[in-house]
Amino acid sequence: MTDGIIYVMESGYSWFVTDALAVIEHCSFTKSNEFLCIKLLLNEGKGRMVITDGNDKKLYSQEYEFTDAQKELKLFWTGNVLMLSNEY
């Protein structure tokens, strides 16, 4: 993890980062994709994690029935490192 990810986790999004890391660690698509884009999308108190190959090919999606998150996030995973999109 980068310093940016640690900051995001300390700012109330540790649940999302933890979920993303668990999916990446345990899903078979990770082995065949060197780059992943992980997005947290928000809509009226609900959330959705979407993992793509970076070219909008959806590999995984998870719904959250409730979230108090105030900001959507985009994370990248490459070289076994999770980072904020602006750290890439």
Secondary structure, 3 states (H helix, E strand, C coil): CCHHHHHHHHHHHHHHHHHHHHHHHHCHHHCCCCEEEEEEEEECCEEEEEEECCCCCEEEEEEECCCCCCCCEEEEEECCEEEEHHHC
